[in-house]
Amino acid sequence: MNKKKKIKFTLHAEDKLKRLMRIGVTKEKILEIIEKPEKVVNGYSGRRIAPGLLGEDLILRYMKKERGKLW
């Protein structure tokens, strides 16, 4: 059984989402990028970063944690 994982936004992410919504970016688009990243790249200190295109000149970059570990 493939159980969908709960996505929790930090306060910083919620604030950013409010600003993005003012320019037409939907929460559904953000969730789509999070759930199905096009690629995952290495960041600083062993972090894994998943970028996603929000618009012609706007990129979402996020880090995710699962059970206390970076993925």
Secondary structure by P-SEA (a helix, b strand, c coil): cbbbbbbbbcaaaaaaaaaaaaacccaaaaaaaaaccccccccccbbbbbbbbccccbbbbbccccccccc
